[in-house]
Amino acid sequence: MFGLGMQEIIVIALIVLLLFGGKKIPELMKGLGKGVKSFKDGMKEIDDDKSDDKSSSEK
């Protein structure tokens, strides 16, 4: 996973836990998930627009 070993991932997780605390992490992950979903939806919309432009220019 991105060239990271298990030890590095554990250290990063511990740092995040110390910085944000246990109660904030679910909130942060929820926000991150919404951001990723929004990004994917935006990319899909761009792809749909490009395919619509190609089909309308072929006619």
C-alpha positions in Angstrom: 0.0 0.0 0.0 1.9 3.1 -1.3 5.2 1.5 -0.2 4.2 1.7 3.5 4.8 -1.2 5.8 2.6 -2.3 8.6 4.7 -0.5 11.2 4.4 2.9 9.3 0.7 2.5 9.1 0.4 1.8 12.8 2.5 4.8 13.6 0.4 7.1 11.4 -2.8 5.7 13.0 -1.4 6.4 16.5 -0.5 9.9 15.5 -3.9 10.5 14.1 -5.5 9.1 17.2 -3.4 11.3 19.5 -4.1 14.5 17.4 -7.8 14.1 17.0 -8.9 11.8 19.8 -11.1 8.7 19.6 -14.4 10.6 19.3 -13.4 12.8 16.4 -12.1 10.0 14.1 -15.5 8.6 13.0 -16.6 12.2 12.2 -13.4 12.7 10.1 -13.8 9.5 8.3 -17.4 10.3 7.5 -16.3 13.7 6.0 -13.6 12.0 4.1 -16.0 9.5 2.7 -18.4 12.2 1.6 -15.5 14.0 -0.1 -14.4 11.0 -2.0 -18.0 10.2 -3.1 -18.4 13.8 -4.3 -15.2 13.6 -6.2 -16.2 10.3 -7.9 -19.6 11.8 -8.8 -17.9 14.9 -10.3 -15.6 12.7 -12.4 -18.5 10.6 -13.6 -20.4 13.7 -14.6 -17.4 15.0 -16.5 -17.1 11.6 -18.3 -20.8 11.7 -19.1 -20.5 15.2 -20.5 -17.6 14.1 -22.7 -19.5 11.1 -24.1 -22.5 13.3 -24.7 -20.4 15.8 -26.7 -18.9 13.0 -28.8 -22.3 11.5 -29.6 -23.8 14.9 -30.5 -20.8 15.8 -32.7 -21.0 12.5 -34.7 -24.5 13.4 -35.8 
